[in-house]
């Protein structure tokens, strides 16, 4: 659909466009939800299989990071335009938290 069709002021065209966008957004959310359930099952499977803790802990942490990314982009709508400022603060906070943990682990390990 072109911008000319969207901006015509025709309520029917606007309704159809919004309906398609909502359906597309819902599809992404359902797929993301299914992937998060799958990642959770993989993490539970790693624990239930009684694998080495040196394998299990990184797998669980990796699954957690991937789930956070899915939740931010699809459930918190961070992929939409107009969310640049919240993204900046969120990623800056994550960077500061990571650097803080890295610093503390380096001090303790050294």
Biopython code that builds the backbone (N, CA, C, O; Angstrom):
import numpy as np
from Bio.PDB.StructureBuilder import StructureBuilder

atoms = [
    (1, "UNK", "N", (0.848, -1.164, 0.000)),
    (1, "UNK", "CA", (0.000, 0.000, 0.000)),
    (1, "UNK", "C", (0.895, 1.229, 0.000)),
    (1, "UNK", "O", (1.852, 1.307, 0.770)),
    (2, "UNK", "N", (0.588, 2.177, -0.853)),
    (2, "UNK", "CA", (1.410, 3.365, -0.977)),
    (2, "UNK", "C", (0.967, 4.433, 0.006)),
    (2, "UNK", "O", (-0.119, 4.357, 0.580)),
    (3, "UNK", "N", (1.821, 5.428, 0.190)),
    (3, "UNK", "CA", (1.488, 6.529, 1.098)),
    (3, "UNK", "C", (0.297, 7.331, 0.598)),
    (3, "UNK", "O", (-0.477, 7.860, 1.396)),
    (4, "UNK", "N", (0.144, 7.424, -0.733)),
    (4, "UNK", "CA", (-0.988, 8.175, -1.266)),
    (4, "UNK", "C", (-2.301, 7.510, -0.867)),
    (4, "UNK", "O", (-3.276, 8.196, -0.562)),
    (5, "UNK", "N", (-2.330, 6.184, -0.869)),
    (5, "UNK", "CA", (-3.547, 5.483, -0.492)),
    (5, "UNK", "C", (-3.822, 5.606, 1.006)),
    (5, "UNK", "O", (-4.979, 5.666, 1.422)),
    (6, "UNK", "N", (-2.782, 5.642, 1.801)),
    (6, "UNK", "CA", (-2.962, 5.743, 3.246)),
    (6, "UNK", "C", (-3.435, 7.135, 3.629)),
    (6, "UNK", "O", (-4.282, 7.276, 4.512)),
    (7, "UNK", "N", (-2.904, 8.168, 2.980)),
    (7, "UNK", "CA", (-3.193, 9.540, 3.361)),
    (7, "UNK", "C", (-4.401, 10.127, 2.643)),
    (7, "UNK", "O", (-4.583, 11.345, 2.665)),
    (8, "UNK", "N", (-5.218, 9.321, 2.020)),
    (8, "UNK", "CA", (-6.362, 9.848, 1.291)),
    (8, "UNK", "C", (-7.468, 10.311, 2.222)),
    (8, "UNK", "O", (-8.365, 11.039, 1.798)),
    (9, "UNK", "N", (-7.422, 9.910, 3.459)),
    (9, "UNK", "CA", (-8.488, 10.279, 4.379)),
    (9, "UNK", "C", (-9.663, 9.315, 4.296)),
    (9, "UNK", "O", (-10.648, 9.474, 5.016)),
    (10, "UNK", "N", (-9.568, 8.341, 3.445)),
    (10, "UNK", "CA", (-10.630, 7.350, 3.310)),
    (10, "UNK", "C", (-10.581, 6.423, 4.516)),
    (10, "UNK", "O", (-9.589, 5.720, 4.703)),
    (11, "UNK", "N", (-11.628, 6.402, 5.340)),
    (11, "UNK", "CA", (-11.593, 5.565, 6.550)),
    (11, "UNK", "C", (-11.463, 4.083, 6.241)),
    (11, "UNK", "O", (-10.874, 3.341, 7.026)),
    (12, "UNK", "N", (-12.000, 3.641, 5.115)),
    (12, "UNK", "CA", (-11.929, 2.223, 4.772)),
    (12, "UNK", "C", (-10.484, 1.809, 4.485)),
    (12, "UNK", "O", (-10.043, 0.740, 4.909)),
    (13, "UNK", "N", (-9.747, 2.664, 3.760)),
    (13, "UNK", "CA", (-8.353, 2.357, 3.439)),
    (13, "UNK", "C", (-7.527, 2.339, 4.725)),
    (13, "UNK", "O", (-6.700, 1.447, 4.916)),
    (14, "UNK", "N", (-7.746, 3.317, 5.605)),
    (14, "UNK", "CA", (-7.024, 3.356, 6.874)),
    (14, "UNK", "C", (-7.333, 2.132, 7.719)),
    (14, "UNK", "O", (-6.434, 1.568, 8.345)),
    (15, "UNK", "N", (-8.585, 1.716, 7.745)),
    (15, "UNK", "CA", (-8.988, 0.547, 8.523)),
    (15, "UNK", "C", (-8.317, -0.708, 7.985)),
    (15, "UNK", "O", (-7.795, -1.512, 8.757)),
    (16, "UNK", "N", (-8.328, -0.881, 6.666)),
    (16, "UNK", "CA", (-7.699, -2.061, 6.063)),
    (16, "UNK", "C", (-6.207, -2.101, 6.342)),
    (16, "UNK", "O", (-5.653, -3.158, 6.641)),
    (17, "UNK", "N", (-5.558, -0.946, 6.246)),
    (17, "UNK", "CA", (-4.118, -0.869, 6.503)),
    (17, "UNK", "C", (-3.810, -1.232, 7.952)),
    (17, "UNK", "O", (-2.909, -2.027, 8.219)),
    (18, "UNK", "N", (-4.551, -0.654, 8.876)),
    (18, "UNK", "CA", (-4.329, -0.948, 10.296)),
    (18, "UNK", "C", (-4.620, -2.404, 10.616)),
    (18, "UNK", "O", (-3.941, -3.016, 11.440)),
    (19, "UNK", "N", (-5.614, -2.943, 9.973)),
    (19, "UNK", "CA", (-5.959, -4.350, 10.217)),
    (19, "UNK", "C", (-4.828, -5.269, 9.747)),
    (19, "UNK", "O", (-4.463, -6.217, 10.442)),
    (20, "UNK", "N", (-4.281, -4.986, 8.572)),
    (20, "UNK", "CA", (-3.157, -5.795, 8.077)),
    (20, "UNK", "C", (-1.941, -5.646, 8.976)),
    (20, "UNK", "O", (-1.258, -6.630, 9.264)),
    (21, "UNK", "N", (-1.660, -4.421, 9.425)),
    (21, "UNK", "CA", (-0.526, -4.199, 10.320)),
    (21, "UNK", "C", (-0.725, -4.942, 11.639)),
    (21, "UNK", "O", (0.221, -5.528, 12.165)),
    (22, "UNK", "N", (-1.931, -4.923, 12.172)),
    (22, "UNK", "CA", (-2.212, -5.634, 13.423)),
    (22, "UNK", "C", (-2.044, -7.136, 13.243)),
    (22, "UNK", "O", (-1.493, -7.809, 14.115)),
    (23, "UNK", "N", (-2.513, -7.663, 12.122)),
    (23, "UNK", "CA", (-2.374, -9.098, 11.859)),
    (23, "UNK", "C", (-0.905, -9.482, 11.727)),
    (23, "UNK", "O", (-0.481, -10.525, 12.227)),
    (24, "UNK", "N", (-0.136, -8.640, 11.056)),
    (24, "UNK", "CA", (1.294, -8.908, 10.909)),
    (24, "UNK", "C", (1.999, -8.855, 12.261)),
    (24, "UNK", "O", (2.838, -9.704, 12.561)),
    (25, "UNK", "N", (1.662, -7.868, 13.068)),
    (25, "UNK", "CA", (2.255, -7.733, 14.403)),
    (25, "UNK", "C", (1.890, -8.935, 15.277)),
    (25, "UNK", "O", (2.737, -9.450, 16.007)),
    (26, "UNK", "N", (0.655, -9.377, 15.206)),
    (26, "UNK", "CA", (0.225, -10.535, 15.995)),
    (26, "UNK", "C", (0.981, -11.789, 15.559)),
    (26, "UNK", "O", (1.349, -12.612, 16.397)),
    (27, "UNK", "N", (1.211, -11.937, 14.264)),
    (27, "UNK", "CA", (1.959, -13.090, 13.764)),
    (27, "UNK", "C", (3.372, -13.097, 14.352)),
    (27, "UNK", "O", (3.855, -14.141, 14.789)),
    (28, "UNK", "N", (4.034, -11.943, 14.366)),
    (28, "UNK", "CA", (5.378, -11.856, 14.939)),
    (28, "UNK", "C", (5.368, -12.186, 16.430)),
    (28, "UNK", "O", (6.278, -12.852, 16.925)),
    (29, "UNK", "N", (4.352, -11.728, 17.140)),
    (29, "UNK", "CA", (4.282, -11.998, 18.574)),
    (29, "UNK", "C", (4.048, -13.478, 18.857)),
    (29, "UNK", "O", (4.633, -14.031, 19.788)),
    (30, "UNK", "N", (3.204, -14.116, 18.068)),
    (30, "UNK", "CA", (2.952, -15.550, 18.268)),
    (30, "UNK", "C", (4.209, -16.363, 17.964)),
    (30, "UNK", "O", (4.558, -17.275, 18.713)),
    (31, "UNK", "N", (4.883, -16.033, 16.874)),
    (31, "UNK", "CA", (6.119, -16.747, 16.527)),
    (31, "UNK", "C", (7.162, -16.533, 17.617)),
    (31, "UNK", "O", (7.849, -17.475, 18.012)),
    (32, "UNK", "N", (7.282, -15.310, 18.101)),
    (32, "UNK", "CA", (8.233, -15.016, 19.169)),
    (32, "UNK", "C", (7.884, -15.783, 20.441)),
    (32, "UNK", "O", (8.772, -16.311, 21.110)),
    (33, "UNK", "N", (6.605, -15.846, 20.775)),
    (33, "UNK", "CA", (6.173, -16.580, 21.961)),
    (33, "UNK", "C", (6.519, -18.067, 21.840)),
    (33, "UNK", "O", (7.003, -18.671, 22.797)),
    (34, "UNK", "N", (6.276, -18.649, 20.686)),
    (34, "UNK", "CA", (6.589, -20.064, 20.472)),
    (34, "UNK", "C", (8.101, -20.291, 20.586)),
    (34, "UNK", "O", (8.540, -21.281, 21.171)),
    (35, "UNK", "N", (8.891, -19.374, 20.028)),
    (35, "UNK", "CA", (10.349, -19.507, 20.135)),
    (35, "UNK", "C", (10.823, -19.388, 21.585)),
    (35, "UNK", "O", (11.749, -20.087, 21.996)),
    (36, "UNK", "N", (10.189, -18.502, 22.357)),
    (36, "UNK", "CA", (10.584, -18.371, 23.762)),
    (36, "UNK", "C", (10.224, -19.628, 24.548)),
    (36, "UNK", "O", (10.989, -20.046, 25.416)),
    (37, "UNK", "N", (9.084, -20.231, 24.264)),
    (37, "UNK", "CA", (8.730, -21.497, 24.913)),
    (37, "UNK", "C", (9.745, -22.573, 24.532)),
    (37, "UNK", "O", (10.164, -23.358, 25.383)),
    (38, "UNK", "N", (10.140, -22.614, 23.263)),
    (38, "UNK", "CA", (11.128, -23.594, 22.808)),
    (38, "UNK", "C", (12.473, -23.379, 23.511)),
    (38, "UNK", "O", (13.115, -24.343, 23.927)),
    (39, "UNK", "N", (12.898, -22.121, 23.643)),
    (39, "UNK", "CA", (14.157, -21.837, 24.331)),
    (39, "UNK", "C", (14.087, -22.242, 25.807)),
    (39, "UNK", "O", (15.062, -22.744, 26.367)),
    (40, "UNK", "N", (12.934, -22.021, 26.424)),
    (40, "UNK", "CA", (12.753, -22.437, 27.819)),
    (40, "UNK", "C", (12.833, -23.953, 27.943)),
    (40, "UNK", "O", (13.450, -24.473, 28.873)),
    (41, "UNK", "N", (12.210, -24.661, 27.005)),
    (41, "UNK", "CA", (12.266, -26.123, 27.033)),
    (41, "UNK", "C", (13.697, -26.635, 26.817)),
    (41, "UNK", "O", (14.097, -27.634, 27.415)),
    (42, "UNK", "N", (14.460, -25.953, 25.968)),
    (42, "UNK", "CA", (15.854, -26.340, 25.770)),
    (42, "UNK", "C", (16.648, -26.159, 27.064)),
    (42, "UNK", "O", (17.455, -27.014, 27.428)),
    (43, "UNK", "N", (16.413, -25.035, 27.757)),
    (43, "UNK", "CA", (17.107, -24.803, 29.027)),
    (43, "UNK", "C", (16.715, -25.857, 30.061)),
    (43, "UNK", "O", (17.575, -26.385, 30.766)),
    (44, "UNK", "N", (15.417, -26.168, 30.155)),
    (44, "UNK", "CA", (14.982, -27.218, 31.078)),
    (44, "UNK", "C", (15.568, -28.566, 30.682)),
    (44, "UNK", "O", (15.939, -29.360, 31.546)),
    (45, "UNK", "N", (15.654, -28.827, 29.390)),
    (45, "UNK", "CA", (16.234, -30.081, 28.919)),
    (45, "UNK", "C", (17.710, -30.200, 29.282)),
    (45, "UNK", "O", (18.185, -31.284, 29.621)),
    (46, "UNK", "N", (18.424, -29.098, 29.211)),
    (46, "UNK", "CA", (19.845, -29.118, 29.580)),
    (46, "UNK", "C", (20.015, -29.442, 31.056)),
    (46, "UNK", "O", (20.945, -30.154, 31.437)),
    (47, "UNK", "N", (19.115, -28.918, 31.889)),
    (47, "UNK", "CA", (19.188, -29.211, 33.327)),
    (47, "UNK", "C", (18.740, -30.647, 33.599)),
    (47, "UNK", "O", (19.363, -31.360, 34.386)),
    (48, "UNK", "N", (17.660, -31.063, 32.946)),
    (48, "UNK", "CA", (17.122, -32.406, 33.184)),
    (48, "UNK", "C", (18.066, -33.499, 32.690)),
    (48, "UNK", "O", (18.067, -34.605, 33.230)),
    (49, "UNK", "N", (18.860, -33.205, 31.678)),
    (49, "UNK", "CA", (19.784, -34.200, 31.134)),
    (49, "UNK", "C", (20.981, -34.427, 32.050)),
    (49, "UNK", "O", (21.793, -35.321, 31.814)),
    (50, "UNK", "N", (21.083, -33.608, 33.099)),
    (50, "UNK", "CA", (22.156, -33.733, 34.082)),
    (50, "UNK", "C", (23.531, -33.659, 33.413)),
    (50, "UNK", "O", (24.423, -34.466, 33.673)),
    (51, "UNK", "N", (23.662, -32.663, 32.547)),
    (51, "UNK", "CA", (24.928, -32.433, 31.868)),
    (51, "UNK", "C", (25.875, -31.697, 32.806)),
    (51, "UNK", "O", (25.500, -31.310, 33.913)),
    (52, "UNK", "N", (27.075, -31.515, 32.359)),
    (52, "UNK", "CA", (28.072, -30.804, 33.157)),
    (52, "UNK", "C", (27.618, -29.369, 33.409)),
    (52, "UNK", "O", (27.002, -28.743, 32.546)),
    (53, "UNK", "N", (27.928, -28.855, 34.598)),
    (53, "UNK", "CA", (27.525, -27.484, 34.911)),
    (53, "UNK", "C", (28.263, -26.478, 34.041)),
    (53, "UNK", "O", (27.777, -25.365, 33.838)),
    (54, "UNK", "N", (29.423, -26.850, 33.528)),
    (54, "UNK", "CA", (30.180, -25.960, 32.652)),
    (54, "UNK", "C", (29.539, -25.840, 31.281)),
    (54, "UNK", "O", (29.837, -24.909, 30.533)),
    (55, "UNK", "N", (28.668, -26.767, 30.950)),
    (55, "UNK", "CA", (27.889, -26.682, 29.713)),
    (55, "UNK", "C", (26.511, -26.095, 29.984)),
    (55, "UNK", "O", (26.019, -25.274, 29.210)),
    (56, "UNK", "N", (25.891, -26.513, 31.076)),
    (56, "UNK", "CA", (24.508, -26.132, 31.369)),
    (56, "UNK", "C", (24.364, -24.641, 31.658)),
    (56, "UNK", "O", (23.451, -23.998, 31.141)),
    (57, "UNK", "N", (25.238, -24.094, 32.463)),
    (57, "UNK", "CA", (25.116, -22.679, 32.854)),
    (57, "UNK", "C", (25.254, -21.744, 31.652)),
    (57, "UNK", "O", (24.426, -20.844, 31.509)),
    (58, "UNK", "N", (26.255, -21.906, 30.780)),
    (58, "UNK", "CA", (26.299, -21.028, 29.601)),
    (58, "UNK", "C", (25.095, -21.191, 28.672)),
    (58, "UNK", "O", (24.641, -20.218, 28.070)),
    (59, "UNK", "N", (24.575, -22.420, 28.552)),
    (59, "UNK", "CA", (23.395, -22.640, 27.714)),
    (59, "UNK", "C", (22.200, -21.886, 28.288)),
    (59, "UNK", "O", (21.463, -21.238, 27.544)),
    (60, "UNK", "N", (22.001, -21.962, 29.594)),
    (60, "UNK", "CA", (20.883, -21.267, 30.230)),
    (60, "UNK", "C", (21.044, -19.743, 30.072)),
    (60, "UNK", "O", (20.076, -19.043, 29.776)),
    (61, "UNK", "N", (22.257, -19.243, 30.271)),
    (61, "UNK", "CA", (22.492, -17.809, 30.106)),
    (61, "UNK", "C", (22.272, -17.363, 28.662)),
    (61, "UNK", "O", (21.709, -16.293, 28.428)),
    (62, "UNK", "N", (22.699, -18.153, 27.710)),
    (62, "UNK", "CA", (22.478, -17.822, 26.305)),
    (62, "UNK", "C", (20.990, -17.798, 25.975)),
    (62, "UNK", "O", (20.517, -16.884, 25.300)),
    (63, "UNK", "N", (20.257, -18.793, 26.444)),
    (63, "UNK", "CA", (18.803, -18.822, 26.219)),
    (63, "UNK", "C", (18.121, -17.611, 26.861)),
    (63, "UNK", "O", (17.172, -17.064, 26.299)),
    (64, "UNK", "N", (18.596, -17.197, 28.025)),
    (64, "UNK", "CA", (18.027, -16.031, 28.705)),
    (64, "UNK", "C", (18.273, -14.757, 27.906)),
    (64, "UNK", "O", (17.373, -13.927, 27.776)),
    (65, "UNK", "N", (19.468, -14.595, 27.376)),
    (65, "UNK", "CA", (19.781, -13.400, 26.587)),
    (65, "UNK", "C", (18.927, -13.347, 25.321)),
    (65, "UNK", "O", (18.409, -12.290, 24.959)),
    (66, "UNK", "N", (18.787, -14.477, 24.660)),
    (66, "UNK", "CA", (17.968, -14.518, 23.445)),
    (66, "UNK", "C", (16.511, -14.198, 23.781)),
    (66, "UNK", "O", (15.850, -13.486, 23.026)),
    (67, "UNK", "N", (16.008, -14.711, 24.893)),
    (67, "UNK", "CA", (14.632, -14.421, 25.289)),
    (67, "UNK", "C", (14.432, -12.948, 25.611)),
    (67, "UNK", "O", (13.393, -12.379, 25.278)),
    (68, "UNK", "N", (15.406, -12.327, 26.251)),
    (68, "UNK", "CA", (15.294, -10.892, 26.549)),
    (68, "UNK", "C", (15.229, -10.092, 25.253)),
    (68, "UNK", "O", (14.454, -9.143, 25.145)),
    (69, "UNK", "N", (16.033, -10.469, 24.278)),
    (69, "UNK", "CA", (16.012, -9.763, 22.991)),
    (69, "UNK", "C", (14.648, -9.924, 22.316)),
    (69, "UNK", "O", (14.093, -8.947, 21.814)),
    (70, "UNK", "N", (14.105, -11.137, 22.297)),
    (70, "UNK", "CA", (12.777, -11.356, 21.724)),
    (70, "UNK", "C", (11.725, -10.527, 22.451)),
    (70, "UNK", "O", (10.874, -9.901, 21.818)),
    (71, "UNK", "N", (11.781, -10.523, 23.760)),
    (71, "UNK", "CA", (10.775, -9.786, 24.524)),
    (71, "UNK", "C", (10.872, -8.291, 24.278)),
    (71, "UNK", "O", (9.848, -7.618, 24.155)),
    (72, "UNK", "N", (12.077, -7.765, 24.204)),
    (72, "UNK", "CA", (12.218, -6.333, 23.953)),
    (72, "UNK", "C", (11.750, -5.966, 22.550)),
    (72, "UNK", "O", (11.051, -4.968, 22.378)),
    (73, "UNK", "N", (12.116, -6.741, 21.563)),
    (73, "UNK", "CA", (11.802, -6.360, 20.202)),
    (73, "UNK", "C", (10.354, -6.636, 19.814)),
    (73, "UNK", "O", (9.777, -5.864, 19.048)),
    (74, "UNK", "N", (9.760, -7.688, 20.306)),
    (74, "UNK", "CA", (8.414, -8.018, 19.858)),
    (74, "UNK", "C", (7.336, -7.683, 20.881)),
    (74, "UNK", "O", (6.288, -7.155, 20.511)),
    (75, "UNK", "N", (7.568, -7.978, 22.157)),
    (75, "UNK", "CA", (6.532, -7.703, 23.151)),
    (75, "UNK", "C", (6.576, -6.267, 23.656)),
    (75, "UNK", "O", (5.533, -5.701, 23.984)),
    (76, "UNK", "N", (7.757, -5.669, 23.724)),
    (76, "UNK", "CA", (7.877, -4.286, 24.180)),
    (76, "UNK", "C", (7.900, -3.311, 22.997)),
    (76, "UNK", "O", (8.035, -2.103, 23.190)),
    (77, "UNK", "N", (7.768, -3.834, 21.779)),
    (77, "UNK", "CA", (7.659, -3.037, 20.556)),
    (77, "UNK", "C", (8.869, -2.127, 20.326)),
    (77, "UNK", "O", (8.718, -1.022, 19.805)),
    (78, "UNK", "N", (10.049, -2.574, 20.701)),
    (78, "UNK", "CA", (11.247, -1.770, 20.496)),
    (78, "UNK", "C", (11.663, -1.724, 19.023)),
    (78, "UNK", "O", (12.522, -0.923, 18.656)),
    (79, "UNK", "N", (11.082, -2.548, 18.195)),
    (79, "UNK", "CA", (11.428, -2.528, 16.780)),
    (79, "UNK", "C", (10.677, -1.433, 16.026)),
    (79, "UNK", "O", (10.971, -1.176, 14.859)),
    (80, "UNK", "N", (9.717, -0.791, 16.676)),
    (80, "UNK", "CA", (8.930, 0.256, 16.017)),
    (80, "UNK", "C", (9.669, 1.582, 16.012)),
    (80, "UNK", "O", (10.543, 1.831, 16.843)),
    (81, "UNK", "N", (9.304, 2.421, 15.064)),
    (81, "UNK", "CA", (9.879, 3.761, 15.003)),
    (81, "UNK", "C", (9.366, 4.586, 16.174)),
    (81, "UNK", "O", (8.253, 4.376, 16.657)),
    (82, "UNK", "N", (10.180, 5.516, 16.618)),
    (82, "UNK", "CA", (9.783, 6.377, 17.721)),
    (82, "UNK", "C", (10.231, 5.868, 19.076)),
    (82, "UNK", "O", (9.949, 6.497, 20.096)),
    (83, "UNK", "N", (10.926, 4.736, 19.106)),
    (83, "UNK", "CA", (11.387, 4.176, 20.368)),
    (83, "UNK", "C", (12.910, 4.269, 20.487)),
    (83, "UNK", "O", (13.534, 3.464, 21.178)),
    (84, "UNK", "N", (13.492, 5.242, 19.819)),
    (84, "UNK", "CA", (14.947, 5.350, 19.829)),
    (84, "UNK", "C", (15.480, 5.773, 21.198)),
    (84, "UNK", "O", (16.498, 5.250, 21.650)),
    (85, "UNK", "N", (14.804, 6.716, 21.861)),
    (85, "UNK", "CA", (15.274, 7.174, 23.181)),
    (85, "UNK", "C", (15.199, 6.050, 24.222)),
    (85, "UNK", "O", (16.173, 5.841, 24.945)),
    (86, "UNK", "N", (14.079, 5.318, 24.327)),
    (86, "UNK", "CA", (14.071, 4.200, 25.280)),
    (86, "UNK", "C", (15.122, 3.139, 24.943)),
    (86, "UNK", "O", (15.716, 2.546, 25.843)),
    (87, "UNK", "N", (15.349, 2.903, 23.652)),
    (87, "UNK", "CA", (16.382, 1.945, 23.265)),
    (87, "UNK", "C", (17.753, 2.418, 23.733)),
    (87, "UNK", "O", (18.541, 1.628, 24.252)),
    (88, "UNK", "N", (18.037, 3.695, 23.552)),
    (88, "UNK", "CA", (19.321, 4.240, 23.965)),
    (88, "UNK", "C", (19.534, 4.054, 25.458)),
    (88, "UNK", "O", (20.601, 3.605, 25.878)),
    (89, "UNK", "N", (18.526, 4.395, 26.274)),
    (89, "UNK", "CA", (18.660, 4.246, 27.719)),
    (89, "UNK", "C", (18.756, 2.779, 28.124)),
    (89, "UNK", "O", (19.533, 2.431, 29.013)),
    (90, "UNK", "N", (17.983, 1.928, 27.485)),
    (90, "UNK", "CA", (17.995, 0.505, 27.814)),
    (90, "UNK", "C", (19.351, -0.116, 27.503)),
    (90, "UNK", "O", (19.923, -0.818, 28.336)),
    (91, "UNK", "N", (19.859, 0.142, 26.311)),
    (91, "UNK", "CA", (21.133, -0.443, 25.925)),
    (91, "UNK", "C", (22.291, 0.178, 26.696)),
    (91, "UNK", "O", (23.269, -0.506, 27.000)),
    (92, "UNK", "N", (22.192, 1.466, 27.016)),
    (92, "UNK", "CA", (23.226, 2.097, 27.835)),
    (92, "UNK", "C", (23.258, 1.482, 29.229)),
    (92, "UNK", "O", (24.333, 1.221, 29.770)),
    (93, "UNK", "N", (22.090, 1.250, 29.807)),
    (93, "UNK", "CA", (22.019, 0.605, 31.119)),
    (93, "UNK", "C", (22.568, -0.808, 31.082)),
    (93, "UNK", "O", (23.266, -1.233, 32.003)),
    (94, "UNK", "N", (22.257, -1.534, 30.023)),
    (94, "UNK", "CA", (22.787, -2.893, 29.885)),
    (94, "UNK", "C", (24.306, -2.869, 29.749)),
    (94, "UNK", "O", (24.994, -3.718, 30.316)),
    (95, "UNK", "N", (24.828, -1.907, 29.005)),
    (95, "UNK", "CA", (26.276, -1.787, 28.855)),
    (95, "UNK", "C", (26.948, -1.449, 30.179)),
    (95, "UNK", "O", (27.983, -2.024, 30.516)),
    (96, "UNK", "N", (26.364, -0.518, 30.929)),
    (96, "UNK", "CA", (26.926, -0.155, 32.236)),
    (96, "UNK", "C", (26.875, -1.357, 33.181)),
    (96, "UNK", "O", (27.838, -1.615, 33.903)),
    (97, "UNK", "N", (25.766, -2.088, 33.182)),
    (97, "UNK", "CA", (25.656, -3.280, 34.027)),
    (97, "UNK", "C", (26.687, -4.333, 33.651)),
    (97, "UNK", "O", (27.308, -4.936, 34.525)),
    (98, "UNK", "N", (26.872, -4.557, 32.349)),
    (98, "UNK", "CA", (27.858, -5.533, 31.886)),
    (98, "UNK", "C", (29.262, -5.114, 32.290)),
    (98, "UNK", "O", (30.040, -5.932, 32.783)),
    (99, "UNK", "N", (29.589, -3.840, 32.084)),
    (99, "UNK", "CA", (30.922, -3.358, 32.452)),
    (99, "UNK", "C", (31.150, -3.430, 33.961)),
    (99, "UNK", "O", (32.263, -3.711, 34.406)),
    (100, "UNK", "N", (30.108, -3.179, 34.746)),
    (100, "UNK", "CA", (30.224, -3.279, 36.199)),
    (100, "UNK", "C", (30.499, -4.725, 36.614)),
    (100, "UNK", "O", (31.388, -4.980, 37.426)),
    (101, "UNK", "N", (29.747, -5.654, 36.068)),
    (101, "UNK", "CA", (29.974, -7.068, 36.376)),
    (101, "UNK", "C", (31.362, -7.512, 35.921)),
    (101, "UNK", "O", (32.053, -8.232, 36.642)),
    (102, "UNK", "N", (31.762, -7.091, 34.744)),
    (102, "UNK", "CA", (33.086, -7.441, 34.239)),
    (102, "UNK", "C", (34.179, -6.897, 35.156)),
    (102, "UNK", "O", (35.165, -7.580, 35.430)),
    (103, "UNK", "N", (33.996, -5.667, 35.627)),
    (103, "UNK", "CA", (34.974, -5.065, 36.535)),
    (103, "UNK", "C", (35.059, -5.849, 37.840)),
    (103, "UNK", "O", (36.154, -6.161, 38.308)),
    (104, "UNK", "N", (33.896, -6.171, 38.435)),
    (104, "UNK", "CA", (33.904, -6.901, 39.693)),
    (104, "UNK", "C", (34.500, -8.313, 39.532)),
    (104, "UNK", "O", (35.257, -8.769, 40.389)),
    (105, "UNK", "N", (34.157, -8.992, 38.442)),
    (105, "UNK", "CA", (34.722, -10.315, 38.232)),
    (105, "UNK", "C", (36.228, -10.235, 38.007)),
    (105, "UNK", "O", (36.963, -11.114, 38.455)),
    (106, "UNK", "N", (36.690, -9.212, 37.331)),
    (106, "UNK", "CA", (38.128, -9.043, 37.090)),
    (106, "UNK", "C", (38.851, -8.775, 38.404)),
    (106, "UNK", "O", (39.917, -9.339, 38.651)),
    (107, "UNK", "N", (38.281, -7.916, 39.252)),
    (107, "UNK", "CA", (38.908, -7.602, 40.538)),
    (107, "UNK", "C", (38.959, -8.838, 41.429)),
    (107, "UNK", "O", (39.981, -9.111, 42.057)),
    (108, "UNK", "N", (37.871, -9.574, 41.483)),
    (108, "UNK", "CA", (37.822, -10.756, 42.343)),
    (108, "UNK", "C", (38.753, -11.848, 41.809)),
    (108, "UNK", "O", (39.426, -12.519, 42.591)),
    (109, "UNK", "N", (38.797, -12.030, 40.504)),
    (109, "UNK", "CA", (39.610, -13.086, 39.933)),
    (109, "UNK", "C", (41.094, -12.744, 40.005)),
    (109, "UNK", "O", (41.917, -13.643, 40.181)),
    (110, "UNK", "N", (41.448, -11.503, 39.876)),
    (110, "UNK", "CA", (42.827, -11.083, 39.848)),
    (110, "UNK", "C", (43.373, -11.193, 41.210)),
    (110, "UNK", "O", (44.545, -10.886, 41.431)),
]
sb = StructureBuilder()
sb.init_structure("model")
sb.init_model(0)
sb.init_chain("A")
sb.init_seg("    ")
for serial, (resi, resn, name, xyz) in enumerate(atoms, 1):
    if name == "N":
        sb.init_residue(resn, " ", resi, " ")
    sb.init_atom(name, np.array(xyz, "f"), 0.0, 1.0, " ", f" {name:<3s}", serial, name[0])
structure = sb.get_structure()
